[in-house]
Amino acid sequence: MVIIGRYQESVDIMEKEGSLLADRPRAVAAGEILSRGLHLILAPAGEQFHRLRRAAHTHLQAKAAESYVPIQMNAARNVILDILNNPKGHQAAANRYVALNVLFYDHLCIQLKLHRLQSSCVSRMASRPPEIIVIQKMLKRFQMLMRPGALLVERYPILKYVPGYGTELEQWRREESQLFHDQLDRVLRELVGDQQAGPSFARYLLENQSSHKLSDEEMAYLAGSLFGVGSDTTAVAIMVVVMASACYPKAQEKVQEELDVVISRDRAPTFDDYNSLPQIEAFMLECLRWRPMTTLGFTHRALTDIPYIRFSKNTCIPEGAIVFGNHWAISRDPSVYPNPDQFDPQRWLNTDGKIRDDLKFPSFGFGRRICPGQHIANRSIFINAALLLWSFKITQDPENPIDESGFVDGVIVHPKPFAACFEPRFGNEAALRGVMGKYGEGL
């Protein structure tokens, strides 16, 4: 096992030699038993992985991400309304954003149109489609199984052949497969029956099944697993935006000064303002570095020996080695990020106030296994950060100060429950509700 914990080494090895690290190590519980090798994030390098990746890329690439503007803006608006209704539930609001948002452009588009316009936090919670609840439960199971050494079968794979050992995993697999197939079949029935099948990833897969050479099983899992790919990480990023805003008021004020100049108080920010708000982008980038969504990152497997020479030292990563890009350690590399524990969005800006092109952070992974949904995720973080900081002055609750290190460890780290105060910057809650009521009209 090789753990890379410095920025330059991660670039030299995991980016420049990305094709040689495109494989995944064996995952018995999550990969072989739970998903039967059909989960995109765990698929080993090879022909099947390339077919799945190409199909996913059609709806996740940068250009395609622009088509989700109305969905993301409506979902982000609901976050503001949820917080106005229940400020203590701001973390739940972030989770609802990604649940409805990801499923909406995945395969439940028609059903969720009935839910997105409800502004009451309580009524939306009560009317959440049951599929969201089930998939969130499945996501927690998947992340539990992905923890190194979570089950003994990872060390002794022969256990999966012992009668009765994987009974619970098999039950989970049947539940997951049934849900994914039910949703794909629902879209298929709408297409065959000439009903109103709105645009969705599942519809695209069904209409282009032969060109992508996907089986029914592969299509069902690809459409269903997109929820897991994008939901948890985006929700965590939105929560970190709130945490950083409350803990670092001067950084928040810097962003709001720019918002007041570029946007003013007459309208709320939209995606059209992206290039005019470098302070927001810098704030986002620093949030992703300051508290990485994954601390250790996902595993890679070396397809061949990878020699590496640096500072006249010869190193070789042997074929078959498990390789991690340690996101937390990389984010603390002082040679790239001076004073790394300090939250400082200005580090991402050059002397002209523009985003630096010589500074990066691998928030979404490395090389050929980089997260295919990174463009949609970045846009989600932007619109939520812009709306939150335009709408509210976010501060700590004096009686419940925030623990900046209060995170629950896991494959994806989650902030522990924390309190924050949200003061409408309009000075009038009714005015903010009025602006949000008209937000996104005409899209």
N, C-alpha and C positions, 0 to 999 in steps of 0.2 A: 504494500500500500504506500502510495506516494502522495503527500499533502503539500501543495504549493501555496505558500503564504506571502509572496511578494509580488508586487504589480508587474515589474518587468519580466520576471520569470513566467508569470501567467500568460503574458502576451507572447513571449518567445515560444513557449511550449504549447499552450492550450489554444492559442489563436493561430499562430503561424504553422503549427503542426496539427491543426484541428482535424484534418482528414485521417490522421493516424490515431486520433483519440475519439473517433466517432462512435465507438462501440459502447455498450453498457455491460457491466458484469451481470452474472446470473442473479436473478431475484426470484427465489423459489415461491415464497408465499404470495407476494403481490403480483409477480409477473407470470409464473407458470400455473399456479392454482387459481388465484382470484380472477385474472383476466385472460388466461390461456394464451399469453403472448400477444394480445391484441391492443394493449395500451401503448399509445404513441410514445409516451415519455420513457417507457421501459424497453421498447422494441430494440433488439440488437441490430447492429449495422448489417445492411444487406438489402436484398431486393424488396422485401416487404416494407422495411422502414422507408425506403425511397418512395414507394408508391403512396404510403400514408402521408408522408411529409409533403409530397407534391400536391396531393388533394387538399390538405389543410392550408397550404400556402395560398391557394386561390382565393380564400376568404379572409386571410389574415395578413397579407402583405400590405405595405404602406398605402398603396393606392386604394385597395379594397377597404381599408380601415376608415377612409373618408366617408364611405357610404353609410356608416353607422352614426353619423352626427345627430340626427333627430332622436335616436334611441338614447345615446349617451347624455344629451342635453336634458331630456325629460327625466332620466333617472337621477342626474345630478341635481336638478331642481327639487326633486322629491327629497333628497338628502337635506336640503335647506329647510323645507317644510317640516320634515320629521324632527329636526333639531328644534325648530320653533315650537312644535307641539310637545316635545319631550327632550330637553337638553341632556338629561342624564342618560338617554339612550343613543348617544352619538355613535358609539361603536356598533350598535345594532343597525343604525342607519347605514353605515358603511357596508355592512354585510348584506343588507337588503339591496343596496345599489348594485353590487356585483351579481347577486343571485338573479335578480330580474333582468339585469342588463345582459349577462352572458347567455342566459337561457333564451332571451328574446331574439338575439341574432343567431342563436343556434338552431333550435327546432320547436319552440313553443310560441312562435311569434303571434299567432292569431289569438290564442288563449290569453296571453299576457297583455294584449291590448286592452282587455277588459279591466286590468288591474292597475295599469301605470297612471291612469288619470285620477285615481283616488288620492286625495291629499291628506287624509287622516291617518296618522301613524297607527292607531289602534285598528282601524278598519282594514288597512293594508295587511297588517299582521294576521288578522282573522281570516282574510280571504286569500292568503298565499296559496298558490297551487300546490297540491300535495307532492308533486314531483320535486319541487324545490327542497322540501323537508327531507325527502328520501335521499336525494342526491347529496345534500349536505352531510347526512349520516354516513353515506358511502365514502365521502371524501375524508371524513375523520378516520374511518377504518383504514383507508388506503395509506394515509400519512402515518398511522400507527405501525402498519406493516413495513413501511419504508425505513423506519429507524434501524440503524445497523444493530444486528443481534437481537431484534425484537422477538423472534421465534427461533427455537432450537433447530428447526428444519433448514435454516440458512446455513448452519454449520454441518448438519448431517442431512443432506437432501434425501437420503434413502427413507427418511421418516414419512415422506409424502405417500409412500406405497404401503405403509402400515395401516391396516383396516381401522377406521375410526379416528385416526389422528387428525385428519383435516376436515372433520364433519362440519364444524362451524364455518370454515373457509369456503367449503362447497356450498353451504347455504347462502353465504354472502354473495358468492359468484352467481348463483341462480337468481337472486334478487336483482343484482346489477344487470345481468343479461336480459332479464324479463323487462325491466324498465326501459333499457335502451332500445330493445326490439319493439316494444309497445309504441314508443314515440316515433320510431322510423315507420312502423306500419300505419300509424295515424296519418302521417304526411302522405304515404303511398295511397291510402284510401281516398284522401282528398284529391290527389292527382287523377286517379283512375275514375273517381266518381264525378270529375269535373266540378268539384267544389272550390271554394275560395282558398287555395293554398298560397299563402303569402310567401314572399321571398325568405328563404332560410338556408342554412348550410345543409340540412338534411334533404331539402328539395333539390339543391344543386347536386348532391351526391347521387340521388336517385335518377336524375335526368342525365347524368354523365358517368354512370356506373361502368359502362363498357370501355370508355376512353381511359379511365383511371384503373381499370382491371381490379376492381375491388369486389370481394364477396359480400353477401348480405351481412355476415358476422362482422367483417371489417368495417363496413359502413356504419352499422349500429354503434360499435364501440368508438369509432372516430368521432361521430357526432356527439355521443354522450360524454366522452372523456374531455371534450373541449371545456366543459364547465369546470372540471378539476384543474385544467391547465391555467385558467385565467382568474378564477374567482378568489381564492384565498390570498394570493399574493397582492392583488389589487386592493382588496379590503384592508390588508395590513398596511399598505402604503398610504391609504387615506387616513387611517388611524394615526400613523406616524406624522403626517402633515399636521393634524390637530395637536398632537403632543409637542412637536417642535415649536409650533406657533405659540402655545401657552408657556413653554419653558424659556423661549428666547424672544421676548417682546420687541427688542430692537430689530431683529431680523424680520419679524412680522411687519413692523412699521415701515421698513424699507420697501417691502412689497406693496404695501397699501398706498404709500406715496406715489409709486408708479401707477397703480390702478386708478388713483384719483386724477392723475394727469392724463392718462391715455383713455380711460373709460368714463370718468366722472361719475356722478351719482344718478344720471338720467337713464342709464340702461345697465344691464348686467353684462359681463364679459362672455364672449362666445369663442368658438374655434377660429373665427376670422381674426381674432386679436393675438393669436399665438406668437407670431413673429414680432409683435410690438411689445411683448411683455417678457423681456429677458430675465427680469428679477423673479418672476414666477417660475420660469424654467430652471434658473439657478437654485431656487428654493427646493424644487422637486428633486433635482440631481443630488443636492446635499442631503435631503431626507433619505434617499435610496442608499447613499454612502454611509450616512451617520448611523442608521439602524437598518442593515441589510435584511431583506425579506427571508433569505436563507443564509444561515451563518456558515455552514460547511459546504453548501452547494450539492448538486447531484453528482453521482459517481460517473466516471468515464473508465473505459478499459482500453489499454494500449493494444493496437492491432499488430504492432511489430516493435522491435527495439527502437527507441528514440534517443539518439545521442544528443547531448547538450553540452556546449562549451561556453563558459563565462568566467571572466577573470582568470583565464589560463587553467581553469579546473575542468577536468573531464568528468561528465556524469552520464549515466545511461539509465533510462527508464526501460526496464525489460518488457518484452512482449508478455501480455496477459496481466500486467500490473494494474491494480485499481488506482485511479488518479482522481484526487479532489482538488478543485480550485477553492481554497478556503476564503470565502467572501469576507468574513469578519477580519481575518488577518490582513488580507489585501487592503481592506478599507482603512487599516491602521498603519499602513506603510508610510513612515514619516518622510521618506525621500520623495514621495509623490504628493502626499497630503500632509503638509506641515500642521503641527498641533492637531493631530487626527481626532482626538476626543472632543474638540471644540466644534460646535455647530456653526459653520461659517459659509453661507451661500455665496459670498463674494469671491471665494476661491475659484469659482467656475466662470468668472467674468474677466475679460481682458481690459486693457486700459481704455478702450472705446466703449466699454459697457456692454459688449456683446459676449455671447457664450464662447468660451475658448474651444478651439478645435484640437488642442494638444493635450487635453485632459479627459480621461474616460474613467468609467467604473463598470465592471461586468455584472450589472444588476440582474441581467437575464441569462447568464450563463456564458458558455464559450463555444466557439467554432461551429461545427456542424450540428451540435446539440443545443444551440441557443434557443430560447423559448420562441416558438413560432408566433405567439400572440403578443410579442413585445410592443408592436406599434399600437394595437388597440389598448393595451395596458397603459402605455405612456399618455395616450390621449385621454384616457379615463382619469388618470392622476392629475393631468393638467386642468381639465374642466372642473373637477372637484376642488382642487386647490384654489383656482381662480375664483370660483363662486363662494367658497367658504371665507376666503380672506377679503373679498369684496363685500360680503354680507355682514360679517361679524368681526368684532374685536374679541379675540380668544385669549382668555387668561386662566391662570390656575385658581382653584378654589382654595382660599387661605386655610380653611379647616381640613382640607384633604390634599396636601401637596403631591405632585406627581413624582413617582419614582422613575427616573429616566432609564433605569436598568431593569424595570419591572416587565420582563417578557417571559413567556412560557416557552421552554426549549422544545425543539422538534425539527422535522425536515423543513417546515416553514414556521418561523417564530411568530408568536402572537403577543401583542401587548396585553398585560393583565388589565383588568378593569381599572380605569382611572377617571377622575372627575375633571371637568373643564367648564368654564363659564363662557357663555356666548352672548355678547351684547350687540344687538343690531347696530350697525354703523350709521344707519339712517336716523337713529334716535327714536324711531317709531316702528314698532313691530307691524302695525297695519300697513305702513308704506312698503315694507319689505315683502309682506305677503302679496300686496298688489302687484309689485314688479314680478315676483315669481309666478303669479297667476297668469301673466301674459308671456312668460319666458318660453322661447322656442316656437311661438306662434308663426305660422306661415312656412314652416319647414316641411 
